[in-house]
Amino acid sequence: MFPTNNIVIVLLVTGFVTLLPVKHAKPATFLQDFHITWSDSHVKQLDGGKGIQLLLDQNSGCGFASKSKYLFGRVSMKIKLIPGDSAGTVTAFYMNSDTDQVRDELDFEFLGNRTGQPYSVQTNVFAHGKGDREQRVNLWFDPSADFHVYSILWNHHHVVFSVDEVPIRVYKNNEAKGIPFPKFQPMGIYSTLWEADDWATRGGLEKIDWAKAPFYAYYKDFDIEGCPAPGPSACASSTANWWEGTAYQQLDSVATRRYRWVRVNHMVYDYCTDKQRNPVTPPECMDGI
């Protein structure tokens, strides 16, 4: 973890002070776009529905999902993660086609930590039922101290996972090389808070401390821009959608610099370089960004 004054220096050197231009809809209240999927007693609305609190205790975790599915677009939320000793907990924010054998899925999974250790975020991409594409990044700030923006941009060209507009993962459309890309199935937006101490923290070595329960995560500024399904079939293929525009078809120079900074300084696991799991480098890993 960086001392605070060093963070400022790094941001200035790497150009993080210039944010990418992103078009935003006005953030919705929770119930406009979402509904509770399980354990509604553990989900509390805040600020007139503009935010929510998720709770995990020994009785249950909880979750919510979007009322609609979407085919391409951008979704973002501001999340404040569990403070203190959160080892064994997982706060997930993801998109899922909700299909069995050939599901598409785009995952953020925030892996709890022992007090003082960095919070890790794991991303994964499922395309046409094939997953096992995990990457982990240690966040360069304390995500439990304040809200930060986590977003997924999904268009015909690539999927970009970002934290405060800093790209941490890019999955390109390499269908021309025979590599599956999620583009046929609409996906819903989901979030869950749950106990996963069999794997979440140091591979399951660090167990959840229920004496620290209940655990809380907070969400606000729910922003979905995309093509709802069912809906006009022309929407998903329209090049007029802002997220399909030239500026969003690849990372610009500033975003590329940010992306490389994250991967050089904060990546702690990449399935692409795991020779035990993948003796032959997966083909999608050969193409950079």
N, C-alpha and C positions, 0 to 999 in steps of 0.2 A: 504493500500500500504506500502511496506517496504521502509525504507531509503536505499540508494544505498549500504552503507557499510554493512547493515544487509543482503542484498541479497547475497553478496559474502559469508558471513558466512553460510547462509542457504544452498547455493549450495554446499559448501564444506562439511557440516555436512551430507547432504542427499545423497552425491555421484553424484550430477548432473554434476560434471566436467568430468566424464567418459561417453562419448557418445556411444550409441549403434552402433554396426557395421551395416551400411545400404548400400546396393549396389545402386549406382545412375547411371542412364544414364546421358549423357551430357544434360544439360538443353536446351530446344528448343527455337527458336524464337516464338513469339506469333502466327504468321500466319502459321507456320509449323503444329501445332496441333489444332488451334482454329479459330473460325470466330465470328464476331460480330452478335448478335441475335436481338438487338434492339437499336435504337438511336445511329447510328454510328457517329453522330456529337459530341457525348459525350464521345467517346473513342479515345484516342490519343496514337499513338505508340511512344515509346521513345528509345533512344540508338539503333537505327537501327532495331527496332522490338524486342529487347531483353527484353523490359519492356513496360508496358502500364500505362496510367492514365485513371481512370474512374471518371466521373463528374456527380454530382447530383445538379440540380437547380429546380426552380419552374416550368420549362417547362417539364422536363423529368429526369428520371434516365437512366440506361443503363445496358447492359449485354452482355455476350459472352458465347460460348459453344464450346466443343471439336468437331472436325470434325468426330470422330469415337466414338463408344461405346466400352466398355471393360467389360470382365467378369473375375473378380479377378485381383489383382495386387496392385500397390501402386501409388498414385498421390500426388504430393506436389507442393506448390507454396510459394514464399516469398511475403508477403503482408505488406504494411505500411498503417495503417488505418487513418481515418479522424482525424486531430488534433483539439484541442480546444473543443468548444461547438458543439458536434455532436449528441445531444439528438434528438431522433425521426428518426434517420437514421439506416439503416441496410445494412451491407456489407455481402453478402452471398457467400459461396464457398461450393458446394455440388455436389453429384452424384445422377442421377435420371434416372430411366428406361424409362421415358416419356410414360408411359402407364397409363390409367385412373383408373379403378376400383381396379386393383391389382398392383399398382406401388410399386417399391422398391426405397428407397431414403436414402442417408446418408448426413446429414446436418451439416455444420458449419454456424452459423449466428452470426455476430459480432454486438452487440447492442450498439448504440451510447450512449454517456453520457454527463452530464453537466460537464463543465470544472472543473477539480480537482477530479472528482469521478472516481472510477475504471471502466474500460471497461469490459463488460461481454461478454462471448462467450456462445451461446446456441447450444447444439448438439441435434440431433434427429435421430431416426432410424425408417424407414418404411420398413416393410417386408410383402410381399403378401397383400399390401393395408392397413395394420394396422400400425398406427403411434402413436401419443400421448405419446411419450417416451422422453420428453424433460428433459434435465439436463442443469444447468447453472453454469459456473465457472467464478469468477472474475480473470482476468489475473493479474499476480504478477509483471508486468512491464508495462510500457507505450507503447502500440503497435503502437502509432502514431509517436513515436520518431525515429524509425528505422524499417528496415525490419525484420520479423521473419518468420520462416518456419512452415507452417501448412500442415499437411499431413493426409491422410487416407490410412491405410493398410487394405486390404480386401482379405481374403483367405477362405478356407473351414472351418477353425477353429474358427475364430473370425473377428470382425471389430475393429480396433484400431484408434482412433482419437488422434493425437499428436500435440504438440506445441513445436518447437525446440527440437524434439525427446523426449519430456516429455509426456507420455500418460496421457490424461485427461478423456478418455472414452473408455470402452471396452464393446463390445456386443458379447457375446459368441454364438456359434452354439449349441443350445440346442434342435435340432430337435428330438432327442431321447425322449425328454419330451413333445413333441407335440407343441413346440414353433417355430413359423416361423423364417426362416433365409433366407436372400437374397442370392440365389445362382443359380437361373434359368434364370434371366433376365440380359442381359448386361445393363450397365449404362453409360450414357454420363457424362461429367464433365462440370459444369456450374458455372458462377459467375454473381452476379447482385449487383448493388448499387441502393437503392430505399428508398422512404419515407414511414415509417410505424409508425407514431407517435400515432396511435390509440392503440398500444400495446408495442412498442419496449423498451421504457425507463420508468421504474417504472410502468409497466402495463398500459402505456398510459397517466400517470399523467403529464409527461414532454413532451411538444410539441416542434416540430421543430421550430427553430428560423431562418426564411428565411433571416433575416438581415445578418446572418453569411454565407449565400450561396455566391458563389458555394462551394460545398463540394467535396473534392478529395480523392481518394484512389489509391494506386500505387501497381503494381504487377511486379514481375520478376522471373526468374529462374523456368520456367514451366517444370515440370518433370513428365512424365507419363511412367510407366512401367506396362504392363499388356497384356492380351490377347484381341486383337481387334476383334470385331464382325461386319460384318461377317469375318470369318477367319477360319483357321484350327480347326476343332471341338476338336481335341486332345489337343489343347493348354490349355483350361480351366481345364481339368482334369489331366494335367500332374503334377506329383509330382516333376519333375525336375525343375520347375520354382522356382527361389530363394525365392519368397514370400511364397511358400508352405513348405519351408524347416523347419527342426526341430527347428531352432533358432527363427522362427517366428510363431510357433504354440501356444505359450503362452508367457507371459511376463517373462523375466529372473529376477533375484533377484534385480538388479539395477533398472530396469524399474518398478518392483513392488513397490519398495521403493519410487520412484518418484511418482507413481500413487497414493499411499496412502497419501503422503504428500499433493498433490494437493487436494484430496478429503476431507482431514481433515481440511485443512487451507483455501481453496479457493472455495469450492462448496457452492453455495447459493440457489440452488433449485434442487430437485431430485424428479421426478414423482414417484419413488419407495416409498418415504416416505410421499407423499402427501395423507393423509388419507381422505381428503375431496373429492378428485378426485378418489382415489383408496382405498376404505375401506378395501378391501382385497389386500394384497401386490401382484402385478403382478408376475407370476411364474418365469419370467426371472430374477427378482431381487433377487431371493433366492440363487443364485449360485455363488455369489462373482465374482472373476476374474478368 
